[in-house]
């Protein structure tokens, strides 16, 4: 189409006149009689959402849901339905269509509507359902679930909540138009039932003042293809064509589009275009419900051009994007700094230059309740999404996406906690966010090394569960119970986790770990194989199986799963590092060295990998120069690597260079005064210098901070053995083995244990904990 014709059509849209007023009369049935006149007064608002691409790469993508939303947005802004302020039309597509952004814009409209206004809610994308009472529109950050129960904890727009808000719109005497284009694929969990639930729920919800336009019927899918408008959904394509004029009755055209005419036009075209080639029956049947009414008037020039160009309406809609920012604060430096921090991700830090700080400053000078709510919603939507993301990863078993550090979970909890002061008027959301923050803090304690910390984590998990029950919080409590030695209680609770979330991989992984710690190696192997059956690309499952077989003495099977682990990794140094660590624990230092070097070759350089290479040279290759090189390289990569600093101290300690050892242990202590290894190292030096009381105080501090550290007990065994305190040495070794020390080769070759190895109690301990390996040696 040439530029002159496009210019003419654009001008035609701008000249539409809507001067005639009238009243609508209502009944829920859509029929031809008494359509009434169009309401031209009142403000038009729109919430237009379309998601084709999802944050979760496993979520089946759609092709044109976002395009459909863009075209409906253009349609609302074009003036066809009446004079429209573009600031009142909210378009959210793909990355912008997060759970909390949708809720935020919904509330923005709710605060503004007045009697006589019209609200258009358009949702295009995946829909799913647990049952007829739990219906969800899947937002951009909704992950693909393996079990429908997970929708209660991950991101997603609850359609029952949407219905509640629609009722609130109508209570304010606004008219609401709900347009849904769901069920575009059959690739979601249990989708065959979901489409029926979606249809039944949406269609059964009917109140005066609500008009619904639904893309497909029960047990149907909504088709999309390039043949409709160069790439559109068939329903949305004909819906806009009908509203632009093609729905005007060809036998008795009157220049107006009624709901009945639109229903007839869209149904006929969609059903005709989606007929089955084998049966001739339509595969998609749109549904319309609402009051009898005229929706819009027809511009004959546009109508004729649509006929000529076979309804390709993509050429005819003008997009007038205007900022919806409140003009009386938009030019202030506070607002500009607020937006800059939001865009830069500086939400709660650094101090006095973050989004929260500028928001609070803005709220001090902004008295208008609506504006205050808008500003608050902007912040809350972003910060809750930020804290929710790790929960999505965790609740779906995305081990590749989780950073297993205490700080990872604590940071997410900090984001959620930062939103709570702004949620005082939304009690339901406040409770949900509070429960999630408590869970994240409980999960952070599982990575700590203190029994007091684990018990505190159990209290946090209980507080979260008191607000809201969820499998991932039960799972965290089970992990913590296992860590404090209550393995029977942990196993009982984790069985409940598996019962409630039978497709969640982490439940089986943890159950296997509990069994392994209890010496039930066959059960551990069973659960970890179940985990692999659920997710055969989960490297953590193969690693766990390797541990199971290693601890049960089946070295060949352990090596087999380590090789499987190497096949499933994503060429990242973290996975190769884990493989190497397992070989290291098995005493296969050549294999460990090979995989550590492989990890070292993958960018970016890793401090942890270089630190582990240093351990290989120190413990097994007895090359202290190389060990020191790798430890120092680890510090160059990460200056905060207190573990590498500590290990340099250990090299000097084993070389009997106590001054240098003390210096590096103190350096590690300065990096973190709560670092248990630094206290332990300083205790070793004090003991060697004859300062027994000082040494015992330092050892006690280290064990208080990290009571589960089996290596501490092993080093104490070496120390006591070296100074011929054999009873204490055997007690320390027994503690080390009880807490999981599994370096059999080190026990059999360590020069400090030379005499201890000749004693019967030592032989009994190794026979107890390493029966197959000990049998091989003898």
Protein Blocks (a to p, Z undefined) as FASTA:
>chain_A
ZZklmmmmmmmmmmpccfbgcdddddfbdcfehnbpadfedcddddddddfbdfblklcc
dfklmmmmmmmmmmmmnomnoccdfklpccdehjlmgfklmmmmmmmmmmmpcghiacdd
ddedddddfblmlccdddfklccdfbfklmmmmgcddfklmmmmmmmmmmnopacddddd
ehkbfkbghklmmmmmmmmmmmmpccehiacddfbdehiacdddfklgoiaafklmmmmm
mmnommpcfklgghiacfklmmmmmmmmmmmmmccfklopafbdcddedddddfbdcdfk
lmmmmmmnnopaklmpccddddfbdfklmmpmklmmmmmmmmnopakbcehiafklmmmm
mmmmmmblklmmmmmmmmmmmmmmmmmmmmmmmmnopaklpccdfklmmmmmmmmmmmmm
mmmmmmmlmmmmmmmmmmmmmmmmmmpccfklmmmmmmmmmmmmmmogcfklmmmmmmmm
mmnopamlmmmmmmmmmmmmmmbmklmmmmmmmmmmnopamlmmmmmmmmmmmommbmkl
mmmmmmmmmmnopaklmmmmmmmmmmmpghiaklmmmmmmmmmmnopamlmmmmmmmmmm
pccddfklmmmmmmmmmmmnopaklmmmmmmmmmmmmmmlmklmmmmmmmmmmnopaklm
mmmmmmmmmmomklmklmmmmmmmmmmnopamlmmmmmmmmmmmmmmlmklmmmmmmmmm
mnopaklmmmmmmmmmmnopacfklmmmmmklmmmmmpmklmmmmmmmmmmlmmmmZZ
